[in-house]
């Protein structure tokens, strides 16, 4: 009986793995290269972004300068520079 249980466990794992792979394939169908992506023209419109400044190193207030810093601010500055 041990052989049968071992065989069934392997079979269940294999079926589960194949199912996960099959269900994840559509995710890659819509992937884009992004290399030559055309950015939208905002035509002078303003985009407002809110940040909580509570999650170091993503966003925080620098104790020495009193200025907001972190990854979020760096990423937003880069995005704004490109738009």
C-alpha positions in Angstrom: 0.0 0.0 0.0 3.0 2.3 0.6 3.8 2.3 -3.2 0.3 3.3 -4.1 0.2 6.2 -1.5 3.6 7.4 -2.7 2.5 7.2 -6.4 -0.7 9.2 -5.6 1.2 11.8 -3.7 3.5 12.4 -6.6 0.6 12.4 -9.0 -1.3 15.0 -6.9 1.9 17.2 -6.8 2.4 16.9 -10.5 -1.3 17.7 -11.3 -1.1 20.7 -9.0 2.1 21.9 -10.6 0.7 21.6 -14.1 -2.5 23.4 -13.0 -0.5 26.3 -11.6 1.6 26.5 -14.8 -1.5 26.4 -17.0 -3.3 29.1 -15.0 -0.2 31.4 -15.0 0.3 31.4 -18.8 -2.4 34.0 -19.5 -0.5 36.4 -17.2 2.4 36.5 -19.6 0.2 37.0 -22.7 -0.2 40.7 -21.9 3.4 41.4 -20.9 5.0 44.3 -22.7 8.6 45.1 -23.5 8.3 48.7 -22.3 11.5 49.8 -24.1 10.0 52.1 -26.6 6.8 52.9 -24.8 5.2 56.2 -25.7 4.3 58.3 -22.6 1.0 60.2 -22.5 0.9 64.0 -23.0 -0.7 65.4 -19.8 -1.5 68.7 -21.6 -0.8 70.7 -18.4 -3.0 68.7 -16.2 -1.8 68.0 -12.6 -1.4 64.6 -10.9 -1.7 64.6 -7.1 0.1 61.8 -5.2 -0.4 61.2 -1.4 2.3 59.5 0.7 2.0 58.7 4.4 5.7 59.0 5.4 5.5 56.1 7.8 7.3 53.2 6.0 11.1 53.5 6.1 12.9 53.2 3.6 10.0 53.8 1.2 8.9 57.1 2.6 9.9 59.1 5.7 10.9 62.5 6.9 14.6 63.0 7.3 15.3 64.0 10.9 18.3 66.2 10.0 16.8 68.1 7.1 13.1 67.9 7.8 12.6 67.0 4.1 10.6 64.0 2.8 12.9 61.2 1.4 12.8 57.6 0.4 12.2 55.2 -2.5 8.7 56.5 -3.2 9.9 60.1 -3.6 12.8 59.0 -5.8 10.5 56.9 -8.0 7.9 59.7 -8.2 10.6 62.3 -9.1 11.8 60.0 -11.9 8.2 59.4 -13.2 7.5 63.1 -13.1 10.7 63.8 -15.0 9.7 61.5 -17.7 6.2 62.8 -18.1 
